[in-house]
Amino acid sequence: MMQPFRLALGELLLDRGAMDGEEVFTTLAPRYEGEGFFSSGAVLQGLQSLAATGIVREAWGKWSLTRYGEDRVRRNLPKTRQA
């Protein structure tokens, strides 16, 4: 079972640091191949919704997790990933 999409966005930013929207889309594309909802627009919408809740921020075209966002993402990752 696939993890929730927004959690996947957060996990990617946790692992790789700041990325622009196109980098996020390109990196997640193989994982979501064949999923009807997946598009660059869906990635942007997901990042914007995470920004609205204070989990990510955008600066100079790059998206990154806030400290609050890092805590939230780590807390919601599967136990095997939290170590």
The 8 nearest C-alpha neighbors of each residue, nearest first, counted from 0:
[[1, 2, 3, 4, 77, 30, 31, 7],
 [2, 0, 3, 4, 7, 31, 30, 6],
 [1, 3, 4, 0, 7, 6, 5, 76],
 [4, 2, 6, 5, 7, 1, 8, 0],
 [3, 5, 7, 6, 2, 8, 45, 1],
 [6, 4, 8, 7, 3, 45, 9, 49],
 [5, 7, 9, 8, 3, 4, 10, 72],
 [6, 8, 4, 10, 5, 9, 11, 3],
 [9, 7, 5, 11, 6, 10, 4, 12],
 [10, 8, 6, 12, 11, 7, 72, 13],
 [9, 11, 13, 7, 12, 8, 6, 14],
 [10, 12, 14, 8, 13, 9, 15, 7],
 [13, 11, 16, 15, 9, 14, 10, 63],
 [12, 14, 10, 11, 16, 15, 9, 69],
 [13, 15, 11, 12, 16, 10, 9, 17],
 [16, 14, 12, 13, 11, 17, 18, 10],
 [15, 17, 12, 13, 14, 63, 18, 64],
 [16, 18, 63, 62, 61, 12, 15, 19],
 [19, 17, 61, 62, 22, 23, 16, 20],
 [18, 20, 61, 22, 21, 62, 60, 23],
 [19, 21, 23, 22, 24, 43, 18, 42],
 [20, 22, 24, 23, 19, 25, 39, 18],
 [23, 21, 25, 19, 24, 20, 18, 26],
 [22, 24, 20, 26, 21, 25, 27, 18],
 [25, 23, 21, 27, 22, 26, 39, 28],
 [26, 24, 22, 28, 23, 27, 21, 29],
 [25, 27, 23, 24, 28, 22, 29, 30],
 [26, 28, 30, 24, 25, 29, 23, 31],
 [27, 29, 25, 31, 30, 26, 32, 24],
 [30, 28, 32, 31, 27, 26, 25, 33],
 [29, 31, 27, 28, 32, 26, 33, 34],
 [32, 30, 28, 34, 29, 33, 27, 37],
 [33, 31, 29, 34, 30, 28, 37, 35],
 [32, 34, 35, 31, 37, 36, 29, 30],
 [35, 33, 31, 32, 36, 37, 38, 30],
 [36, 34, 37, 33, 38, 32, 31, 41],
 [35, 37, 34, 38, 41, 33, 31, 40],
 [38, 36, 35, 34, 41, 31, 39, 42],
 [39, 37, 41, 40, 42, 36, 24, 35],
 [38, 40, 42, 41, 24, 43, 37, 21],
 [39, 41, 43, 38, 42, 44, 37, 45],
 [40, 42, 44, 38, 39, 43, 37, 45],
 [43, 41, 39, 45, 40, 44, 46, 24],
 [44, 42, 40, 46, 45, 41, 47, 39],
 [43, 45, 41, 47, 42, 46, 40, 48],
 [46, 44, 42, 48, 43, 47, 41, 5],
 [45, 47, 49, 43, 48, 44, 50, 42],
 [48, 46, 50, 44, 49, 45, 43, 51],
 [47, 49, 51, 45, 50, 46, 44, 52],
 [48, 50, 46, 54, 52, 47, 51, 55],
 [51, 49, 55, 47, 53, 48, 52, 56],
 [52, 50, 48, 49, 53, 47, 54, 55],
 [51, 53, 49, 50, 54, 48, 55, 47],
 [52, 54, 50, 51, 55, 49, 68, 65],
 [55, 53, 68, 49, 50, 65, 52, 64],
 [56, 54, 64, 50, 65, 63, 49, 53],
 [57, 55, 50, 63, 62, 64, 65, 58],
 [58, 56, 62, 61, 60, 63, 59, 55],
 [57, 59, 61, 60, 56, 62, 63, 17],
 [60, 58, 61, 57, 62, 19, 56, 18],
 [59, 61, 58, 19, 57, 62, 20, 18],
 [62, 60, 19, 18, 58, 57, 59, 17],
 [61, 63, 57, 17, 18, 56, 19, 55],
 [64, 62, 17, 55, 56, 12, 16, 57],
 [65, 63, 55, 68, 54, 69, 56, 12],
 [64, 66, 68, 67, 55, 54, 69, 56],
 [67, 65, 69, 68, 70, 64, 54, 71],
 [66, 68, 70, 65, 69, 54, 71, 53],
 [69, 67, 54, 65, 71, 64, 66, 70],
 [70, 68, 66, 72, 67, 71, 64, 73],
 [69, 71, 67, 73, 68, 72, 74, 66],
 [72, 70, 68, 74, 69, 73, 67, 75],
 [73, 71, 75, 69, 74, 70, 9, 68],
 [74, 72, 70, 76, 75, 71, 81, 69],
 [73, 75, 71, 72, 76, 70, 81, 77],
 [76, 74, 72, 73, 71, 77, 6, 78],
 [75, 77, 73, 74, 80, 81, 72, 78],
 [76, 78, 80, 79, 75, 81, 74, 73],
 [77, 79, 81, 80, 76, 82, 75, 74],
 [80, 78, 77, 81, 82, 76, 73, 75],
 [79, 81, 78, 77, 82, 76, 73, 75],
 [82, 80, 78, 79, 73, 76, 77, 74],
 [81, 80, 79, 78, 73, 77, 76, 74]]
